[in-house]
Amino acid sequence: MTQVIFLKGLMLGVALACILPVLLPPGHWWRIPAGIALGLLIGLGLAASIPGGYLSYVISFLIMASIYGMISLGLNTQWGYAGHLNFGVAGFFAVGAFTSALFTIEAPTGIAAQYTQVLFGLEMPFLVGVAAAAVVSGVVAFVVAIPLLRLRMDFLAIGTIGLAEIIRLIFQNERWLANGPQPLRGIPQPGRCLFESQVCDWVPQNMVWIFEPFSTRDYSAFYLMVVALFLMLSYVVIERACRSPWGRMLRAVRDDEASAAMNGKHVTFARVQAFVVGAVIMGIAGALYAHYSVAIDYSHFHALFATFLVWIMLMLGGSGNHRGAILGAIIIWGVWSGTAFLANALQPVLAAIHDDLPGRAQYIRWLLVSLLLAGIVLFRPQGLLREEMRVSNYLRDGWKKVSGASARDRDEKTGRS
């Protein structure tokens, strides 16, 4: 039992060690080792002090918050850096989820084939499914970006809403594609065999003893580690890209297209690039969600859950700031999860008022989130972490050198040592 607690805490600690350095202030050498050490300590402490049921809830919360954090990163690339008012987040999220599921699921045979219809079941590895989700989401984004990005602001928002609904209705009505309105079940989970009686073929025999004490209920800690690793890699790649000349070009196109065009930038191509990159990240997040849920259908990708919540996350965290996008996702998902307990607690009070009100307790959650959105717009429109105006690492390092040289010259003139 002690070995299970330690290993589970270690996996939770590794996941937190991937997330916490992302949230710490950039530009400080200590943030990576401090985040890793703090994550390991918190993970081991949670595993040792929290009962199993509550720990499973914490792990599930962190998995969904990390997945939403990736979607928020993709939206931040589109809106925060390129100014695309994309209200079709749910569409690319769904494309990534169903694509990865179709590439990795086993083709139904026998009686199961009568109830589950899919276009194909390739039984490919997990990473191949994630890669396919990224590629297909990017291709769909490229195809629709050419006509959609000719629109601006409100018209672009309407167009992307229509795109998301078209994608959702296709998966809902075309039964041959992904089982139509019925759930698409049996989506494999990476490394699941480590926590079952069977032994994975790719695990060395001298390491099998490490996973023997585990049961299937301990798998969520391992999957959290996988999702956190994808979140960290997505953040590092997109942060580096947006601090490069490519990111500065996107900001120039967002702020003033005419000036960017006069400086030789291909405005249309830059806008398409940002739209595709954001969709790729959303597609990867959809793939991670599909393998976590095991069974998905069109109702999982409703605009309220897969678009509206993501926009609130980005607005709270800070548009144009990748750390803010992840921080906003964690906070808003915490608020959304907490309102479920509040809605359940208010049911007796609502029943005392009228018999029909307890069935409408779920709307209290949307009411509270809407009030939070109104508060953000009124009192903190820039978000918790505002956009950084100087994003170039080269300029920032150069400014430090110039500032240091100026300080030394001033000290020499005044006779200071």
Buried (B, 14 or more C-beta within 10 A) or exposed (E): EEEBBEBBBBBBBBBBBBBBBBBBEBEEEEBBEBBBBBBBBBBBEBBEEBEEEEBBEBBBBBBBBBBBBBBBBBBBBBBBBBBBBBBBBBBBBBBBBBBBBBBBBEBBEEEEEEEBBBEEBBEBBBEBBBBBBBBBBBBBBBEBBEEBBEBEEEEBBBBBBBBBBEBBEBBBEBBEBBBBEBBBBBBBBBBBBBBEEEEBEEBEEEEEEEBEBBEEEBBBBBBBBBBBBBBBEBBEEBBEBBBBEBBBBBBBBBEEBEEBBEEEBEBBEBBBBBBBBBBBBBBBBBBBBBBBBBBBBBEBBBBEBBBBBBBBBBBBBBBBBBBBBBBBBBBBBEBBBEBEEEBEEBBEEBBEEEEEBBEEBEEBBBEBBEEBBEEBEEEEEBBBBBBBEEBBBEEBEEEEEEEEEEEEEEEEEEEEE
